[in-house]
Amino acid sequence: AGTAYLWSTGATTQNINVISSGTYTVRVINSTGCESLVSLPVTVTVNPLPAAPTVTVSGPTTFCSGGNVSLTSSAGTTWLWSNGATTPGINVITSGTYTVRITNANGCQSPASDPVVVTVNALPATPTITTSGPVTFCTGGSVTLTSSAGTTYLWSTGATTQSINASTPGSYTVRVTNSNGCQSTASAATVVTVNPLPGVNAGSDASISNGTSTTLNGTVTGTGPFTYSWTPASLLVNAAVEDPVTVNLTSTTTFTFTVTINATGCSNSDA
């Protein structure tokens, strides 16, 4: 306390706010106008701030959910990122604006780095597959599989159209890509089952005299039981077995031997 004050800076208030390095003293004056001796000096050291750090980015800052980008600060003694991390580098998986401050050996913290904006685009919803008909059919059949909407498509077969024609057995899935270029997870699998046809041989062509008869000898390969039929049935003694007999044949006729696998309903014919 004093009546008046004189600082080495020229200030005349009881308190001064110091922002630069230097040695500071003060004298006080009492009510009679007498000035004290100078105070003991106070040395103030103001350490400079470190420069704002730079951030090195490892790859694109716009990517799809599930991706990431690494951000690495320039050198410092300690680090403080805007997300609270205190490591020299961070791995970013969410959208946001990221900055970092560094502290030097004097404990002084830098201004924030230039911001790095990271954009993480959402994946499209997992697609669904609709079918044009049964997914279990006989050899020679097919089913159309259609994906729900997307910008582009990628089937497990490599096809890139919204719909594909499946004629071979297998498990079919599809992924869709949205307008941001993000690809969905794979759809649930649609399983296509293709049942084989029986092997059928109606036998060799035969020549007979007008009005005579002959035996037709058909053969079958595959897993039965089977159902058999010959046509035209009106010229046969028995059209429901493998080896019926023709009767009273008076003109050249083509006979067709048809075999159906009872378990699957798959049929094949030979003439």
C-alpha positions in Angstrom: 0.0 0.0 0.0 1.0 3.6 -0.6 -0.6 6.9 -1.5 0.9 6.9 -5.0 2.9 4.4 -7.1 5.6 4.6 -9.7 6.5 1.4 -11.6 9.6 0.9 -13.7 7.3 0.8 -16.7 6.0 4.3 -15.9 2.7 3.0 -14.7 1.2 4.7 -11.6 -1.5 2.2 -10.5 -1.1 -0.2 -7.6 -1.3 -3.2 -9.9 0.1 -3.7 -13.4 -0.6 -6.5 -15.9 2.6 -7.9 -17.3 2.6 -9.5 -20.8 6.2 -9.3 -21.8 9.5 -10.4 -20.4 11.4 -8.0 -18.2 12.5 -6.9 -14.7 9.8 -5.0 -12.8 10.2 -2.7 -9.8 8.0 -0.1 -8.0 8.3 2.8 -5.6 5.5 4.0 -3.3 4.8 7.6 -2.2 3.2 8.3 1.2 0.8 11.1 2.2 3.7 13.5 2.9 5.1 13.1 -0.6 8.1 11.0 0.4 9.2 8.3 -2.0 10.3 4.9 -0.8 13.3 3.0 -1.9 12.8 0.9 -5.0 11.3 -2.6 -4.4 13.2 -5.8 -5.0 13.0 -6.6 -8.7 10.6 -9.1 -10.1 11.8 -10.8 -13.2 9.1 -12.0 -15.6 9.9 -14.4 -18.4 7.3 -14.8 -21.2 8.0 -17.9 -23.3 6.9 -17.8 -26.9 4.0 -20.1 -28.0 4.9 -22.9 -30.4 3.7 -22.4 -33.9 0.3 -23.9 -34.8 0.9 -27.5 -35.7 0.3 -29.0 -39.1 -1.8 -32.1 -39.6 -0.7 -34.8 -42.1 -3.7 -36.8 -43.6 -3.1 -40.5 -44.6 -5.8 -40.7 -47.2 -9.2 -39.4 -48.4 -11.2 -37.5 -45.8 -14.5 -38.5 -47.3 -15.2 -42.2 -47.1 -17.9 -44.8 -46.4 -18.9 -46.1 -43.0 -16.5 -48.7 -41.9 -13.5 -46.9 -43.3 -11.0 -44.6 -41.5 -8.4 -42.0 -42.0 -5.3 -41.3 -39.9 -4.4 -37.7 -38.8 -0.9 -37.0 -37.6 0.3 -33.8 -35.9 3.7 -32.2 -36.4 6.2 -32.5 -33.5 5.4 -31.3 -30.0 6.0 -32.3 -26.4 2.4 -33.1 -25.8 -0.7 -33.0 -27.9 -4.4 -32.2 -27.5 -6.9 -33.0 -30.2 -10.3 -31.5 -30.5 -11.8 -34.9 -29.7 -9.8 -35.1 -26.5 -7.1 -37.5 -27.7 -3.6 -36.8 -26.5 -1.5 -38.9 -28.9 0.5 -37.6 -31.8 -1.9 -39.2 -34.3 -5.5 -40.3 -34.2 -7.6 -42.7 -36.3 -10.9 -41.1 -37.4 -14.0 -43.2 -38.1 -16.7 -40.5 -37.6 -17.7 -37.3 -39.4 -16.4 -34.1 -37.8 -14.0 -31.2 -37.8 -10.6 -32.1 -36.2 -7.9 -29.8 -34.9 -4.9 -30.3 -32.7 -2.8 -28.1 -30.3 0.7 -28.9 -29.2 2.6 -28.0 -26.0 6.3 -27.3 -26.0 9.0 -28.0 -23.4 8.1 -24.8 -21.6 4.5 -25.9 -21.2 3.2 -23.4 -23.7 0.3 -24.4 -25.9 0.1 -23.5 -29.5 -2.9 -22.1 -31.4 -5.1 -24.8 -33.0 -4.0 -26.3 -36.3 -6.0 -25.7 -39.4 -9.2 -27.8 -39.2 -9.5 -31.1 -41.1 -13.1 -31.9 -42.1 -13.9 -35.6 -42.2 -17.1 -36.8 -43.9 -18.2 -40.4 -43.3 -21.1 -41.4 -45.6 -23.6 -44.0 -44.5 -23.8 -47.4 -46.2 -27.0 -48.2 -48.1 -29.4 -50.6 -46.5 -28.8 -54.3 -47.1 -30.7 -55.2 -50.3 -33.3 -57.8 -50.6 -33.8 -60.2 -53.5 -37.2 -61.0 -55.1 -37.8 -64.0 -57.3 -39.9 -64.4 -60.5 -41.0 -67.9 -59.5 -39.9 -71.1 -57.7 -36.2 -71.3 -56.9 -36.3 -75.1 -57.2 -36.9 -76.4 -60.8 -35.7 -78.9 -63.3 -32.6 -78.7 -65.6 -33.5 -76.3 -68.5 -35.5 -74.0 -66.3 -34.5 -70.7 -64.7 -35.6 -68.0 -62.3 -35.1 -64.3 -62.4 -33.6 -62.7 -59.3 -34.1 -59.0 -58.8 -32.4 -56.7 -56.3 -34.0 -53.9 -54.4 -33.1 -50.4 -55.7 -29.5 -49.1 -55.7 -27.3 -46.9 -57.9 -25.2 -49.8 -59.0 -25.3 -53.6 -58.3 -22.8 -56.4 -57.8 -24.0 -60.0 -57.7 -22.0 -62.9 -56.3 -21.8 -64.1 -60.0 -20.1 -60.9 -61.0 -23.2 -59.5 -62.8 -23.8 -55.8 -62.4 -27.5 -55.5 -63.5 -30.5 -55.1 -61.2 -31.9 -58.5 -62.3 -30.1 -61.7 -63.3 -31.4 -65.0 -64.8 -30.3 -68.0 -62.6 -30.3 -71.4 -64.3 -27.6 -73.1 -62.4 -27.7 -74.3 -58.8 -26.0 -72.1 -56.2 -26.3 -69.5 -53.5 -26.9 -66.0 -54.9 -26.3 -62.7 -53.1 -26.1 -59.0 -54.2 -24.6 -55.8 -52.9 -25.9 -52.3 -53.9 -23.9 -49.0 -54.1 -25.6 -45.7 -53.4 -25.0 -42.3 -54.9 -22.1 -41.6 -52.6 -20.3 -44.7 -53.9 -20.8 -46.6 -50.6 -21.5 -50.4 -51.0 -23.9 -52.2 -48.8 -23.4 -55.5 -47.0 -24.4 -58.6 -48.9 -28.0 -59.5 -49.1 -29.3 -62.7 -47.5 -28.5 -65.6 -49.9 -31.2 -67.0 -52.3 -30.5 -70.7 -52.8 -31.4 -72.0 -56.3 -31.8 -75.8 -56.6 -31.8 -77.4 -60.1 -33.0 -81.0 -60.2 -31.6 -83.3 -62.9 -33.6 -84.8 -65.7 -33.7 -88.5 -66.1 -31.6 -90.0 -68.9 -34.0 -91.4 -71.5 -33.4 -93.5 -74.6 -36.4 -94.6 -76.7 -34.3 -97.0 -78.7 -33.3 -97.2 -82.4 -35.5 -96.5 -85.4 -37.1 -99.7 -86.7 -38.6 -100.8 -90.1 -41.5 -103.2 -90.1 -44.1 -104.4 -92.7 -47.4 -102.7 -93.0 -49.9 -104.0 -90.5 -47.4 -105.7 -88.3 -46.2 -104.9 -84.8 -42.9 -104.5 -82.9 -41.7 -104.0 -79.4 -40.4 -100.6 -78.3 -37.6 -100.9 -75.8 -36.9 -97.7 -73.8 -34.1 -97.3 -71.3 -33.8 -94.9 -68.3 -30.9 -93.7 -66.2 -31.1 -91.7 -63.0 -32.6 -92.1 -59.5 -36.2 -93.4 -59.4 -38.9 -94.3 -58.9 -40.1 -93.1 -62.3 -43.4 -92.8 -64.2 -43.2 -93.9 -67.9 -45.4 -93.1 -70.9 -45.3 -93.6 -74.7 -47.2 -91.6 -77.2 -49.2 -91.9 -79.3 -50.7 -94.2 -76.7 -53.6 -95.3 -79.0 -51.3 -97.5 -81.0 -49.7 -99.3 -78.0 -50.8 -102.2 -76.0 -49.5 -100.7 -72.8 -48.3 -97.1 -72.7 -47.4 -96.9 -69.0 -44.4 -99.2 -68.9 -40.9 -99.2 -70.4 -41.5 -101.8 -73.1 -45.0 -101.7 -74.5 -45.9 -103.3 -77.8 -47.3 -101.6 -80.9 -50.2 -103.3 -82.8 -51.6 -103.0 -86.3 -49.2 -100.3 -87.4 -50.2 -99.2 -90.9 -48.1 -96.0 -91.4 -44.8 -94.6 -90.5 -45.1 -93.3 -86.9 -42.8 -91.5 -84.5 -43.2 -92.7 -80.9 -42.1 -90.5 -77.9 -40.9 -92.1 -74.7 -41.3 -89.8 -71.6 -40.0 -90.5 -68.2 -40.8 -88.5 -65.0 -38.9 -88.7 -61.7 -41.6 -89.0 -59.2 -39.8 -87.2 -56.4 -39.1 -84.0 -58.3 -41.6 -84.1 -61.3 -38.7 -83.6 -63.7 -39.4 -85.2 -67.1 -37.3 -86.0 -70.2 -38.3 -87.5 -73.5 -36.7 -89.3 -76.5 -38.3 -90.2 -79.8 
